[in-house]
Amino acid sequence: MSAKFDISFANSASLDDACAVLLQLSGENAPAGQAQVDPSGVLEKAARVAGFTAKSMSVLDVLAPQGSPADRIVIIGLGKAAKLTAHDWLRAGGTAAAHFKKAEKVVIYLDALGVEVDGKAAADFALGLLLRAYSFDDYKTKKKSDEDKTPKSVDVTIVTAAHAQAKHAFETAYAEAGGVILARDLVNLPPNVLGPVEFAEKAEELKKLGVDVEILGEKEMKKLGMGALLGVAQGSVRPPRLAIMQWKGGSKKDEPIAFVGKGVVFDTGGISLKPGAGMEDMKGDMGGAAAVIGLMHTLAARKAKANVIGVIGLVENMPDGNAQRPGDIVTSMSGQTIEIINTDAEGRLVLADALWYTNDRFKPKFMVNLATLTGAITVALGNLQAGLFSNDDELAERLTKAGDVTQEKLWRMPLGKDYDKIIDSKFADMKNSSGRLAGSVTAAQFLKRFVGDTPWAHLDIAGTAMGAPLTEINQSWGTGYGVRLLNELVRANYED
């Protein structure tokens, strides 16, 4: 269970029974708040003995400091001022949260000497606190002894001259944290708990924030001709769902922008069964849908001034007597036919109908889809960046820039006619798999056949949505990747 931080911003705070956290730039002799926290001057000696030079994200922890009103003093290094980035404020917040330990009251002095702290930086620091605090242990019935003593709620006061601006900026940061945490929860939940129906119910909960939500069942999707999506779902006893979320925060005359997510709640591979080792991780094959619902939460919670559509296709891919077979031919909503070569190439089938539906109904300015689509993208990029495929240079550049700002990075991959030919089929309009070579590219080429001339981008997040390297702001298997990236895309480019 995540620790609950009650965060406030102020010009000063009482240090009685508190853990004091001070920030310091490398090259500065004193951290923020030293006069209030360290009247006896013990920190200078402690830093000298420990060899602490305030390198970026380094920590000096002093227990029961003599003469201090605080119980503990923790100094977080920020590194050199010239190299300090906006993302470093989130990292510093995460680093601080990791050192609260059993403290029930924390006072943080943010205004390090040598750096001007504004409201955005203070809010980002607080966002880092919230993201680091997240943990998923809802199904553990026994806790370690120190975890039993960890406080359920921590009173956190961030002391900064920019406290008034920080309070306002934190409203947006808090909304962003809520979206990321929602996405992480969904990816982390066990597959016996989160099926397509239950996932759709999570989408319906966004109505409380003012999001319009529609849920299509199997009957409605059959009527629409979604043979590609339904073909994936037919091997499972759990019925599929298509969730449509609309946030109408912009002007009525503004075209909507659209985000589409792959929501395969569990992927066995179907008849083309995956190897058993590691199959439990396939509960995270709905990371794209989790990012979309997390984004919609964030946009609604912060009252984004944009018209945004979120569509998620929710299915389970199982090897049943009724499951589709390699060699089957299905007809998508677009009317295009697809030969099934590999039933484990199922995510693109779900997205094919979801993309066509979104484009046909809403005629958006652009579409971005997210999917844990291919293992091939992890071979190319590992777990550090997601693959970006796009038919529009401006959209690709804006996505890349948003990824650089949030450090949810993207690397653009190629598309082209020669790659497109590889998925031509002898028996249908196309086939859903062309084998291992260029696997992530041919998957993107497949999706491109269902977007028409609409500007579009496909983000292959197979390596980043789950099991990515742990960071100062994420200690979770389910990362929530994509929520902050797409929120920044909307904020920077598409709000009134």
Secondary structure as a PSIPRED ss2 file (coil, helix, strand):
# PSIPRED VFORMAT (PSIPRED V4.0)

   1 M C   1.000  0.000  0.000
   2 S C   1.000  0.000  0.000
   3 A C   1.000  0.000  0.000
   4 K E   0.000  0.000  1.000
   5 F E   0.000  0.000  1.000
   6 D E   0.000  0.000  1.000
   7 I E   0.000  0.000  1.000
   8 S E   0.000  0.000  1.000
   9 F E   0.000  0.000  1.000
  10 A E   0.000  0.000  1.000
  11 N C   1.000  0.000  0.000
  12 S C   1.000  0.000  0.000
  13 A C   1.000  0.000  0.000
  14 S C   1.000  0.000  0.000
  15 L C   1.000  0.000  0.000
  16 D C   1.000  0.000  0.000
  17 D C   1.000  0.000  0.000
  18 A C   1.000  0.000  0.000
  19 C E   0.000  0.000  1.000
  20 A E   0.000  0.000  1.000
  21 V E   0.000  0.000  1.000
  22 L E   0.000  0.000  1.000
  23 L E   0.000  0.000  1.000
  24 Q E   0.000  0.000  1.000
  25 L C   1.000  0.000  0.000
  26 S C   1.000  0.000  0.000
  27 G C   1.000  0.000  0.000
  28 E C   1.000  0.000  0.000
  29 N C   1.000  0.000  0.000
  30 A C   1.000  0.000  0.000
  31 P C   1.000  0.000  0.000
  32 A C   1.000  0.000  0.000
  33 G C   1.000  0.000  0.000
  34 Q H   0.000  1.000  0.000
  35 A H   0.000  1.000  0.000
  36 Q H   0.000  1.000  0.000
  37 V H   0.000  1.000  0.000
  38 D C   1.000  0.000  0.000
  39 P C   1.000  0.000  0.000
  40 S C   1.000  0.000  0.000
  41 G C   1.000  0.000  0.000
  42 V H   0.000  1.000  0.000
  43 L H   0.000  1.000  0.000
  44 E H   0.000  1.000  0.000
  45 K H   0.000  1.000  0.000
  46 A H   0.000  1.000  0.000
  47 A H   0.000  1.000  0.000
  48 R H   0.000  1.000  0.000
  49 V H   0.000  1.000  0.000
  50 A H   0.000  1.000  0.000
  51 G C   1.000  0.000  0.000
  52 F C   1.000  0.000  0.000
  53 T C   1.000  0.000  0.000
  54 A C   1.000  0.000  0.000
  55 K C   1.000  0.000  0.000
  56 S C   1.000  0.000  0.000
  57 M C   1.000  0.000  0.000
  58 S C   1.000  0.000  0.000
  59 V E   0.000  0.000  1.000
  60 L E   0.000  0.000  1.000
  61 D E   0.000  0.000  1.000
  62 V E   0.000  0.000  1.000
  63 L E   0.000  0.000  1.000
  64 A C   1.000  0.000  0.000
  65 P C   1.000  0.000  0.000
  66 Q C   1.000  0.000  0.000
  67 G C   1.000  0.000  0.000
  68 S C   1.000  0.000  0.000
  69 P C   1.000  0.000  0.000
  70 A C   1.000  0.000  0.000
  71 D C   1.000  0.000  0.000
  72 R E   0.000  0.000  1.000
  73 I E   0.000  0.000  1.000
  74 V E   0.000  0.000  1.000
  75 I E   0.000  0.000  1.000
  76 I E   0.000  0.000  1.000
  77 G E   0.000  0.000  1.000
  78 L C   1.000  0.000  0.000
  79 G C   1.000  0.000  0.000
  80 K C   1.000  0.000  0.000
  81 A H   0.000  1.000  0.000
  82 A H   0.000  1.000  0.000
  83 K H   0.000  1.000  0.000
  84 L C   1.000  0.000  0.000
  85 T C   1.000  0.000  0.000
  86 A H   0.000  1.000  0.000
  87 H H   0.000  1.000  0.000
  88 D H   0.000  1.000  0.000
  89 W H   0.000  1.000  0.000
  90 L H   0.000  1.000  0.000
  91 R H   0.000  1.000  0.000
  92 A H   0.000  1.000  0.000
  93 G H   0.000  1.000  0.000
  94 G H   0.000  1.000  0.000
  95 T H   0.000  1.000  0.000
  96 A H   0.000  1.000  0.000
  97 A H   0.000  1.000  0.000
  98 A C   1.000  0.000  0.000
  99 H C   1.000  0.000  0.000
 100 F C   1.000  0.000  0.000
 101 K C   1.000  0.000  0.000
 102 K C   1.000  0.000  0.000
 103 A C   1.000  0.000  0.000
 104 E C   1.000  0.000  0.000
 105 K E   0.000  0.000  1.000
 106 V E   0.000  0.000  1.000
 107 V E   0.000  0.000  1.000
 108 I E   0.000  0.000  1.000
 109 Y E   0.000  0.000  1.000
 110 L C   1.000  0.000  0.000
 111 D C   1.000  0.000  0.000
 112 A C   1.000  0.000  0.000
 113 L C   1.000  0.000  0.000
 114 G C   1.000  0.000  0.000
 115 V C   1.000  0.000  0.000
 116 E C   1.000  0.000  0.000
 117 V C   1.000  0.000  0.000
 118 D C   1.000  0.000  0.000
 119 G H   0.000  1.000  0.000
 120 K H   0.000  1.000  0.000
 121 A H   0.000  1.000  0.000
 122 A H   0.000  1.000  0.000
 123 A H   0.000  1.000  0.000
 124 D H   0.000  1.000  0.000
 125 F H   0.000  1.000  0.000
 126 A H   0.000  1.000  0.000
 127 L H   0.000  1.000  0.000
 128 G H   0.000  1.000  0.000
 129 L H   0.000  1.000  0.000
 130 L H   0.000  1.000  0.000
 131 L H   0.000  1.000  0.000
 132 R H   0.000  1.000  0.000
 133 A H   0.000  1.000  0.000
 134 Y C   1.000  0.000  0.000
 135 S C   1.000  0.000  0.000
 136 F C   1.000  0.000  0.000
 137 D C   1.000  0.000  0.000
 138 D C   1.000  0.000  0.000
 139 Y C   1.000  0.000  0.000
 140 K C   1.000  0.000  0.000
 141 T C   1.000  0.000  0.000
 142 K C   1.000  0.000  0.000
 143 K C   1.000  0.000  0.000
 144 K C   1.000  0.000  0.000
 145 S H   0.000  1.000  0.000
 146 D H   0.000  1.000  0.000
 147 E H   0.000  1.000  0.000
 148 D H   0.000  1.000  0.000
 149 K H   0.000  1.000  0.000
 150 T C   1.000  0.000  0.000
 151 P C   1.000  0.000  0.000
 152 K C   1.000  0.000  0.000
 153 S E   0.000  0.000  1.000
 154 V E   0.000  0.000  1.000
 155 D E   0.000  0.000  1.000
 156 V E   0.000  0.000  1.000
 157 T E   0.000  0.000  1.000
 158 I E   0.000  0.000  1.000
 159 V E   0.000  0.000  1.000
 160 T C   1.000  0.000  0.000
 161 A C   1.000  0.000  0.000
 162 A C   1.000  0.000  0.000
 163 H H   0.000  1.000  0.000
 164 A H   0.000  1.000  0.000
 165 Q H   0.000  1.000  0.000
 166 A H   0.000  1.000  0.000
 167 K H   0.000  1.000  0.000
 168 H H   0.000  1.000  0.000
 169 A H   0.000  1.000  0.000
 170 F H   0.000  1.000  0.000
 171 E H   0.000  1.000  0.000
 172 T H   0.000  1.000  0.000
 173 A H   0.000  1.000  0.000
 174 Y H   0.000  1.000  0.000
 175 A H   0.000  1.000  0.000
 176 E H   0.000  1.000  0.000
 177 A H   0.000  1.000  0.000
 178 G H   0.000  1.000  0.000
 179 G H   0.000  1.000  0.000
 180 V H   0.000  1.000  0.000
 181 I H   0.000  1.000  0.000
 182 L H   0.000  1.000  0.000
 183 A H   0.000  1.000  0.000
 184 R H   0.000  1.000  0.000
 185 D H   0.000  1.000  0.000
 186 L H   0.000  1.000  0.000
 187 V H   0.000  1.000  0.000
 188 N H   0.000  1.000  0.000
 189 L C   1.000  0.000  0.000
 190 P C   1.000  0.000  0.000
 191 P C   1.000  0.000  0.000
 192 N C   1.000  0.000  0.000
 193 V C   1.000  0.000  0.000
 194 L C   1.000  0.000  0.000
 195 G C   1.000  0.000  0.000
 196 P H   0.000  1.000  0.000
 197 V H   0.000  1.000  0.000
 198 E H   0.000  1.000  0.000
 199 F H   0.000  1.000  0.000
 200 A H   0.000  1.000  0.000
 201 E H   0.000  1.000  0.000
 202 K H   0.000  1.000  0.000
 203 A H   0.000  1.000  0.000
 204 E H   0.000  1.000  0.000
 205 E H   0.000  1.000  0.000
 206 L H   0.000  1.000  0.000
 207 K H   0.000  1.000  0.000
 208 K H   0.000  1.000  0.000
 209 L H   0.000  1.000  0.000
 210 G C   1.000  0.000  0.000
 211 V C   1.000  0.000  0.000
 212 D E   0.000  0.000  1.000
 213 V E   0.000  0.000  1.000
 214 E E   0.000  0.000  1.000
 215 I E   0.000  0.000  1.000
 216 L E   0.000  0.000  1.000
 217 G C   1.000  0.000  0.000
 218 E H   0.000  1.000  0.000
 219 K H   0.000  1.000  0.000
 220 E H   0.000  1.000  0.000
 221 M H   0.000  1.000  0.000
 222 K H   0.000  1.000  0.000
 223 K H   0.000  1.000  0.000
 224 L H   0.000  1.000  0.000
 225 G C   1.000  0.000  0.000
 226 M C   1.000  0.000  0.000
 227 G H   0.000  1.000  0.000
 228 A H   0.000  1.000  0.000
 229 L H   0.000  1.000  0.000
 230 L H   0.000  1.000  0.000
 231 G H   0.000  1.000  0.000
 232 V H   0.000  1.000  0.000
 233 A H   0.000  1.000  0.000
 234 Q C   1.000  0.000  0.000
 235 G C   1.000  0.000  0.000
 236 S C   1.000  0.000  0.000
 237 V C   1.000  0.000  0.000
 238 R C   1.000  0.000  0.000
 239 P C   1.000  0.000  0.000
 240 P C   1.000  0.000  0.000
 241 R E   0.000  0.000  1.000
 242 L E   0.000  0.000  1.000
 243 A E   0.000  0.000  1.000
 244 I E   0.000  0.000  1.000
 245 M E   0.000  0.000  1.000
 246 Q E   0.000  0.000  1.000
 247 W E   0.000  0.000  1.000
 248 K E   0.000  0.000  1.000
 249 G C   1.000  0.000  0.000
 250 G C   1.000  0.000  0.000
 251 S C   1.000  0.000  0.000
 252 K C   1.000  0.000  0.000
 253 K C   1.000  0.000  0.000
 254 D C   1.000  0.000  0.000
 255 E C   1.000  0.000  0.000
 256 P C   1.000  0.000  0.000
 257 I E   0.000  0.000  1.000
 258 A E   0.000  0.000  1.000
 259 F E   0.000  0.000  1.000
 260 V E   0.000  0.000  1.000
 261 G E   0.000  0.000  1.000
 262 K E   0.000  0.000  1.000
 263 G E   0.000  0.000  1.000
 264 V E   0.000  0.000  1.000
 265 V E   0.000  0.000  1.000
 266 F E   0.000  0.000  1.000
 267 D E   0.000  0.000  1.000
 268 T C   1.000  0.000  0.000
 269 G C   1.000  0.000  0.000
 270 G C   1.000  0.000  0.000
 271 I C   1.000  0.000  0.000
 272 S C   1.000  0.000  0.000
 273 L C   1.000  0.000  0.000
 274 K C   1.000  0.000  0.000
 275 P C   1.000  0.000  0.000
 276 G C   1.000  0.000  0.000
 277 A C   1.000  0.000  0.000
 278 G C   1.000  0.000  0.000
 279 M H   0.000  1.000  0.000
 280 E H   0.000  1.000  0.000
 281 D H   0.000  1.000  0.000
 282 M H   0.000  1.000  0.000
 283 K H   0.000  1.000  0.000
 284 G H   0.000  1.000  0.000
 285 D C   1.000  0.000  0.000
 286 M C   1.000  0.000  0.000
 287 G H   0.000  1.000  0.000
 288 G H   0.000  1.000  0.000
 289 A H   0.000  1.000  0.000
 290 A H   0.000  1.000  0.000
 291 A H   0.000  1.000  0.000
 292 V H   0.000  1.000  0.000
 293 I H   0.000  1.000  0.000
 294 G H   0.000  1.000  0.000
 295 L H   0.000  1.000  0.000
 296 M H   0.000  1.000  0.000
 297 H H   0.000  1.000  0.000
 298 T H   0.000  1.000  0.000
 299 L H   0.000  1.000  0.000
 300 A H   0.000  1.000  0.000
 301 A H   0.000  1.000  0.000
 302 R C   1.000  0.000  0.000
 303 K C   1.000  0.000  0.000
 304 A C   1.000  0.000  0.000
 305 K C   1.000  0.000  0.000
 306 A C   1.000  0.000  0.000
 307 N E   0.000  0.000  1.000
 308 V E   0.000  0.000  1.000
 309 I E   0.000  0.000  1.000
 310 G E   0.000  0.000  1.000
 311 V E   0.000  0.000  1.000
 312 I E   0.000  0.000  1.000
 313 G E   0.000  0.000  1.000
 314 L E   0.000  0.000  1.000
 315 V E   0.000  0.000  1.000
 316 E E   0.000  0.000  1.000
 317 N E   0.000  0.000  1.000
 318 M C   1.000  0.000  0.000
 319 P C   1.000  0.000  0.000
 320 D C   1.000  0.000  0.000
 321 G C   1.000  0.000  0.000
 322 N C   1.000  0.000  0.000
 323 A C   1.000  0.000  0.000
 324 Q C   1.000  0.000  0.000
 325 R C   1.000  0.000  0.000
 326 P C   1.000  0.000  0.000
 327 G C   1.000  0.000  0.000
 328 D C   1.000  0.000  0.000
 329 I E   0.000  0.000  1.000
 330 V E   0.000  0.000  1.000
 331 T E   0.000  0.000  1.000
 332 S C   1.000  0.000  0.000
 333 M C   1.000  0.000  0.000
 334 S C   1.000  0.000  0.000
 335 G C   1.000  0.000  0.000
 336 Q C   1.000  0.000  0.000
 337 T E   0.000  0.000  1.000
 338 I E   0.000  0.000  1.000
 339 E E   0.000  0.000  1.000
 340 I C   1.000  0.000  0.000
 341 I C   1.000  0.000  0.000
 342 N C   1.000  0.000  0.000
 343 T C   1.000  0.000  0.000
 344 D C   1.000  0.000  0.000
 345 A C   1.000  0.000  0.000
 346 E C   1.000  0.000  0.000
 347 G H   0.000  1.000  0.000
 348 R H   0.000  1.000  0.000
 349 L H   0.000  1.000  0.000
 350 V H   0.000  1.000  0.000
 351 L H   0.000  1.000  0.000
 352 A H   0.000  1.000  0.000
 353 D H   0.000  1.000  0.000
 354 A H   0.000  1.000  0.000
 355 L H   0.000  1.000  0.000
 356 W H   0.000  1.000  0.000
 357 Y H   0.000  1.000  0.000
 358 T H   0.000  1.000  0.000
 359 N H   0.000  1.000  0.000
 360 D H   0.000  1.000  0.000
 361 R H   0.000  1.000  0.000
 362 F H   0.000  1.000  0.000
 363 K C   1.000  0.000  0.000
 364 P C   1.000  0.000  0.000
 365 K C   1.000  0.000  0.000
 366 F C   1.000  0.000  0.000
 367 M E   0.000  0.000  1.000
 368 V E   0.000  0.000  1.000
 369 N E   0.000  0.000  1.000
 370 L E   0.000  0.000  1.000
 371 A E   0.000  0.000  1.000
 372 T C   1.000  0.000  0.000
 373 L C   1.000  0.000  0.000
 374 T C   1.000  0.000  0.000
 375 G C   1.000  0.000  0.000
 376 A H   0.000  1.000  0.000
 377 I H   0.000  1.000  0.000
 378 T H   0.000  1.000  0.000
 379 V H   0.000  1.000  0.000
 380 A H   0.000  1.000  0.000
 381 L H   0.000  1.000  0.000
 382 G C   1.000  0.000  0.000
 383 N C   1.000  0.000  0.000
 384 L C   1.000  0.000  0.000
 385 Q C   1.000  0.000  0.000
 386 A E   0.000  0.000  1.000
 387 G E   0.000  0.000  1.000
 388 L E   0.000  0.000  1.000
 389 F E   0.000  0.000  1.000
 390 S E   0.000  0.000  1.000
 391 N C   1.000  0.000  0.000
 392 D C   1.000  0.000  0.000
 393 D H   0.000  1.000  0.000
 394 E H   0.000  1.000  0.000
 395 L H   0.000  1.000  0.000
 396 A H   0.000  1.000  0.000
 397 E H   0.000  1.000  0.000
 398 R H   0.000  1.000  0.000
 399 L H   0.000  1.000  0.000
 400 T H   0.000  1.000  0.000
 401 K H   0.000  1.000  0.000
 402 A H   0.000  1.000  0.000
 403 G H   0.000  1.000  0.000
 404 D H   0.000  1.000  0.000
 405 V H   0.000  1.000  0.000
 406 T H   0.000  1.000  0.000
 407 Q C   1.000  0.000  0.000
 408 E C   1.000  0.000  0.000
 409 K C   1.000  0.000  0.000
 410 L E   0.000  0.000  1.000
 411 W E   0.000  0.000  1.000
 412 R E   0.000  0.000  1.000
 413 M C   1.000  0.000  0.000
 414 P C   1.000  0.000  0.000
 415 L C   1.000  0.000  0.000
 416 G C   1.000  0.000  0.000
 417 K H   0.000  1.000  0.000
 418 D H   0.000  1.000  0.000
 419 Y H   0.000  1.000  0.000
 420 D H   0.000  1.000  0.000
 421 K H   0.000  1.000  0.000
 422 I C   1.000  0.000  0.000
 423 I C   1.000  0.000  0.000
 424 D C   1.000  0.000  0.000
 425 S C   1.000  0.000  0.000
 426 K C   1.000  0.000  0.000
 427 F C   1.000  0.000  0.000
 428 A C   1.000  0.000  0.000
 429 D C   1.000  0.000  0.000
 430 M E   0.000  0.000  1.000
 431 K E   0.000  0.000  1.000
 432 N C   1.000  0.000  0.000
 433 S C   1.000  0.000  0.000
 434 S C   1.000  0.000  0.000
 435 G C   1.000  0.000  0.000
 436 R C   1.000  0.000  0.000
 437 L C   1.000  0.000  0.000
 438 A C   1.000  0.000  0.000
 439 G H   0.000  1.000  0.000
 440 S H   0.000  1.000  0.000
 441 V H   0.000  1.000  0.000
 442 T H   0.000  1.000  0.000
 443 A H   0.000  1.000  0.000
 444 A H   0.000  1.000  0.000
 445 Q H   0.000  1.000  0.000
 446 F H   0.000  1.000  0.000
 447 L H   0.000  1.000  0.000
 448 K H   0.000  1.000  0.000
 449 R C   1.000  0.000  0.000
 450 F C   1.000  0.000  0.000
 451 V C   1.000  0.000  0.000
 452 G C   1.000  0.000  0.000
 453 D C   1.000  0.000  0.000
 454 T C   1.000  0.000  0.000
 455 P C   1.000  0.000  0.000
 456 W E   0.000  0.000  1.000
 457 A E   0.000  0.000  1.000
 458 H E   0.000  0.000  1.000
 459 L E   0.000  0.000  1.000
 460 D E   0.000  0.000  1.000
 461 I C   1.000  0.000  0.000
 462 A C   1.000  0.000  0.000
 463 G C   1.000  0.000  0.000
 464 T C   1.000  0.000  0.000
 465 A C   1.000  0.000  0.000
 466 M E   0.000  0.000  1.000
 467 G C   1.000  0.000  0.000
 468 A C   1.000  0.000  0.000
 469 P C   1.000  0.000  0.000
 470 L C   1.000  0.000  0.000
 471 T E   0.000  0.000  1.000
 472 E C   1.000  0.000  0.000
 473 I C   1.000  0.000  0.000
 474 N E   0.000  0.000  1.000
 475 Q C   1.000  0.000  0.000
 476 S C   1.000  0.000  0.000
 477 W C   1.000  0.000  0.000
 478 G E   0.000  0.000  1.000
 479 T C   1.000  0.000  0.000
 480 G C   1.000  0.000  0.000
 481 Y C   1.000  0.000  0.000
 482 G C   1.000  0.000  0.000
 483 V H   0.000  1.000  0.000
 484 R H   0.000  1.000  0.000
 485 L H   0.000  1.000  0.000
 486 L H   0.000  1.000  0.000
 487 N H   0.000  1.000  0.000
 488 E H   0.000  1.000  0.000
 489 L H   0.000  1.000  0.000
 490 V H   0.000  1.000  0.000
 491 R H   0.000  1.000  0.000
 492 A H   0.000  1.000  0.000
 493 N H   0.000  1.000  0.000
 494 Y C   1.000  0.000  0.000
 495 E C   1.000  0.000  0.000
 496 D C   1.000  0.000  0.000
